[in-house]
Each structure stands twice: as structure tokens, then as C-alpha cells.
Amino acid sequence: SFFFSSESTEVDPCDIFFSSLASLQAQLPKETGVYSLPFENQSESVTFKLADGSFLISQSGQVQITSVNGSVVAGSMTARFDDDNFVEGSFALIVCAEE
């Protein structure tokens, strides 16, 4: 899982799921390729976590994984739930340890 936040507060990114901050949670494939949203694999998703604690799963978009190097995954995405909840850009993310 990968977690993003638009907040400038210092928070452990692997603990943000338990935070009250609005964030973006992404459970992405760990193989290079281009993937359409929603993902075919039900265990993968791009989810907007709102400040009120609700979750919105992206209904359209695309994720491109360009490299997987150890614990770092890089790529780009365009993910949209609706006109108020969407994201577009590139990323380089450290994989959070699975528990």
C-alpha cells in the first residue's frame, strides 16, 4: 500500500491510514505496466480518504508503473472519483511493510 497526503504535516506515510488527515491510498501492482482504473484485481485500488473518514474508490483513470527497484515504486497516475476528487501526476514511493 502507498499513502499520499496533501498536508504539510510531518506524518509517517505508513501510518497515515490511521490519521484524521485527508489522503490518497493506493494499493498498486508491483510490476511495471499500464493499468486502467478501476483495477481488474479487487485487491488493488486508488482510494481518496476524506477528512470526515469516508472513502471514495477511483472510478476511472490510469496508472503506469515505470519501475520497481527494491522498495521503491515509480510511475504516474490519473485517478478520478468525481469532479471534486481526482489526482494526476508522477510519483516515486517507498513500499510500506505489509503486516
C-alpha positions in Angstrom: 0.0 0.0 0.0 1.1 3.6 -0.6 -0.3 6.7 1.1 -0.1 10.3 -0.1 -1.3 13.4 1.8 -1.6 17.0 0.6 -1.0 18.1 4.2 2.4 19.6 5.0 2.3 18.0 8.5 5.1 15.5 9.2 3.4 12.1 9.5 4.9 8.7 8.9 3.4 7.8 5.5 2.8 4.2 6.5 0.7 5.4 9.5 -1.4 8.0 7.6 -4.2 5.4 7.1 -4.9 5.8 10.8 -4.7 9.6 10.7 -7.5 12.1 10.5 -5.8 13.9 7.6 -7.3 13.7 4.1 -5.1 11.4 2.0 -4.9 9.2 -1.1 -4.3 5.5 -0.5 -3.1 3.4 -3.4 -2.7 -0.3 -3.5 -0.8 -0.7 -6.7 0.6 -3.6 -8.8 4.2 -4.2 -8.1 5.0 -4.9 -11.7 5.8 -2.4 -14.5 2.9 -1.8 -16.9 -0.1 0.4 -17.7 -3.3 -0.3 -15.7 -6.8 1.1 -16.2 -8.9 2.1 -13.2 -10.8 0.6 -11.6 -8.3 -2.3 -11.5 -9.3 -5.8 -12.5 -7.7 -7.2 -9.4 -10.0 -6.4 -6.5 -7.1 -6.1 -4.0 -5.7 -3.1 -5.9 -7.3 0.3 -5.8 -6.7 4.1 -5.7 -8.9 5.5 -2.8 -9.5 9.0 -1.6 -9.7 9.2 2.2 -11.7 12.3 3.1 -11.1 14.3 6.3 -14.5 13.1 7.6 -13.2 9.5 7.4 -15.2 8.4 4.4 -13.5 6.6 1.5 -14.1 7.1 -2.3 -12.6 4.5 -4.7 -11.5 5.9 -8.1 -13.9 5.0 -10.8 -11.7 6.0 -13.8 -8.2 6.7 -14.8 -4.9 5.0 -15.5 -1.8 4.0 -13.5 1.5 3.5 -15.2 4.2 1.7 -13.1 7.5 2.6 -14.8 10.0 1.0 -12.3 10.1 -1.2 -9.3 13.5 -1.1 -7.6 13.6 -2.8 -4.2 11.2 -1.0 -2.0 10.7 2.0 -4.4 7.9 2.0 -7.0 7.8 4.9 -9.6 5.3 5.9 -12.2 2.4 8.2 -12.9 -1.3 8.2 -12.5 -4.6 9.9 -13.4 -7.3 8.8 -10.9 -10.8 10.2 -10.6 -13.8 9.5 -8.4 -15.7 12.7 -9.5 -15.0 16.3 -10.4 -14.1 17.2 -6.8 -11.9 14.1 -6.1 -9.2 13.4 -8.6 -5.4 13.4 -8.8 -2.9 13.5 -11.7 0.9 13.3 -11.6 4.1 11.3 -11.2 5.3 9.5 -8.1 8.2 7.7 -6.5 7.0 5.8 -3.5 8.5 3.7 -0.7 6.5 0.5 -0.2 5.1 0.2 3.3 5.8 -3.1 5.0 2.8 -5.4 4.9 1.7 -6.6 8.3 
